[in-house]
Amino acid sequence: MKEKIEELLKNLSFWNRLQESERELVVQNSKIMEYQAGDAVYSGGTQCLGMMMVLKGTLRTYLLSDEGKEVTIYRLRQGDVCVLAASCILSAITFDVEMEAQTDTRLLLVPAWVLSKLQDENMYVENFIYKEAAKRFSDVVEALQQMMFLSLTQRVVSFLLDESAKQGTSSITMTHEEIAKTIGSAREAVSRILKQLAKGGYISLNRGEIKIEEKAKLYQLL
């Protein structure tokens, strides 16, 4: 298992900048975690896990209001890295995020205390952590821009096109509830928009699946 973890860690840009003792520290304390779809992975108000590297599946990261309303700010897929679950070592982060497994997920976790020790001693690790944090902040800003400046129809269309591009298929296997959570809307409103798009021939709806029929025409709605 440790050999497998080391092979995965070699994909990180700072790996070759670590001393042998630092590499040993990371390998010995990192672990592979598995979650089932719907499992809570991280709660910013109560945890400080560390850096996550997604090996399989999809994680949804969202903000949770006191009233229980959720706003998805980004999702992580295979190969993505996220350091916001180590917010306790990032003084610039002043808000808490929640993470859940949107599908069955496997990830590599480097504990926060290991990251903290490394960033104090190694400038390459510190630079890596803040570069990854900046990427996620960019995702947050994009999500907020869409909520503020796009109509609900445009947000649904944008999501469908982005998801199709990322998955490399015209068929999107998600429920209306999952889409609503992802774009920060109500299921009933999303269902209404999807039915309107289907009526117009832009998409077709099947149980648990949405198929894009007229991609070029969908782009015209944006």
N, C-alpha and C positions, 0 to 999 in steps of 0.2 A: 504493500500500500504506500509506504514512504517513497518508494521509487516512482510510483505513478504520480504522487503529489509533486515530487521534484520535477518531473517532466512537464507537468502543467505550469509550475511556477516559472519555468524557463521562458515562457511566452511573455512574461512581464518585462517591460523595457529596462527596469533597473536591476534585473537579476545579475547581469555580468558586472555590475558596479558594486556588488556586495562582497565583503570579505568572507572567507570560508566559515568563520564562526557565525556570521550573520545568516548565511545560507542555512547552516545547520539549525539555527534558532527558528527560522521560518518553517523549514521542512518538518521539524519535530513537533511543532505546535499547531500547524495548519491541519484541517480535517475536511473531509467530504461529507456534506449534509444532503439528505433527501427529504422532499416534501411532496405531499399529495395535493392535487388541485383543490384550492379553497383553504389550505392551511395558512395560518398566520406565520409569517417568517420573522418579522421585526416590528417592534413598536418603539418609536423614538422616545416616548415619554418614560419608558421603564427599562430600556436596554441600551447597551453599547456593544454591538457584536464585533464589528471589524469590517474588513474589505471582502466583498463577495465577487467571485468570478462564476458566471453562469456556465455550466457545462451542458445542461440539457433543460429544455422547457422555457417557460416565460414567467417572470416576476412582474407584478403590478405594484407600482409605487404611487401612493396617494396621500393627500392631506385629509384629515378628519376633523370636522368642526365639533364644538361642544354639543350641538344638537344632533350629531350623528351623520351629518351630510358628508359624502365622500367626493373628492375631486381628484381624478387621476392626473398625475403630472408627467409620468413617463413609464415605459415598460422596458424591461431588460430581457434580452434573448441570448441564445448560445453565443459565447465569446465576449459578451459585455462584462465590464467591470464596474462596480459601484462602491464608493467609499462613504456614502452618506449614512450607512449603518454603523460607521465609526465616528459619528458626529461629536462624541465626547472629546476627541483629539483635534477637532477642527473648530478653533475659536470663532471663525467667521460665520459659522452656521448657527443661526438663532431661532430656527423653527424645527419642529419634529415631523418626520414622515412615518408612514406606515407601509409595510410591504406584505404582500400575500402571494402565494403561488397560484398563478392563473391556470397553469396546467401542471401535471406531474413534473417536478423540477429537481435537478441535482446541481449542487453548487459547491465550489471550493471556498472555504472560509479561512482567512488569515485574521486571528484575533486582534482586537483593538490594542491590547497592551503590547503586542509584538510590533505593530505598526508604530505605536508611540515611541518605543525604544529605538526603532530603526530610523525614524524621521529625525530624532534628536541627534543621531550620530552620523547620518548619511544624507547629504544634500540631494542626492539623486532620488532617494525615496520620498523626501519631502516634496520635491518638484513634481514627482509622479502623482502624489496624493492630491496636490492642489490643482494639477491639470485635469485629473479625473473629476474632481469636485466642480471645476469650471464647466466641464461638459454637461454635467447634470443640471447645473444652474441654467445653462442655455436651453435645455429641454423644458425646464420649469417656465422660463420666460415665453417660449413658444406656445406651451399649453395655455398660459394665461392670455396671450395675445389672441389665440383662437377663440377663447371664451368671451373675450371683450369685444372683438371686432368682426367676428363671423356670425352669420345667422345660423340657426340650428340646422337648417338644410345644408348649408355649406360645411358645417362641422361634421355632419354625418357623411357627406360625400368625400370630404378630405380624409376622414378616417378610412373609409372603404378603399379609396385609391392607395393610400399609404400602406394599408395592410396587405392589399393585393401585391404591391411592389415588393414588400419585405418578404412575403411568403412565396413569391414567384408563381402565383396561381390566380385565376379569376374567381375561384370559389373560396369563400371565407366561412369557416366553420365556427360560428359564434352565435350565441343567443342574443335577442334584443336587450335583455337585461345586462349582459356582459358589455355590449356596446354602449349602453346608457351609462354604466359605471365608468367606462373608459373615457368618455367625452364629458362626463359631469352633467348628465341630464336625467330626466325621468324616463322610465321604460315606456310609458304610454306615449310620450311625445316622440321618442325615437321610433316606436312602432308605427305611428301615424306617418312620419316622414318616409320610412321604408316602404310603406304601402303606396304612398304617392309616387315614389320613384319606380316601384314595380308597375303601377298603373300606366306610367309614362313609357315603359319599356326599357328603362335604363338598367334595371336589375330584375332578377327573378328570385322569388322566395320559396324555400323549401324548409322542412323542419330542421332547425339547427344549422341552416346553411343559407348563405346569400351568394348569388352568382352575378357577377358583373356582365351585362350583356352589351352595353354600349359605352365603353370606356371613354372614347373621344367626346361623346355628348355629356358625360359626367364632368369632364374637365371644363366644359363650357359653363357649368353651373357655378364654378368657383369665382 
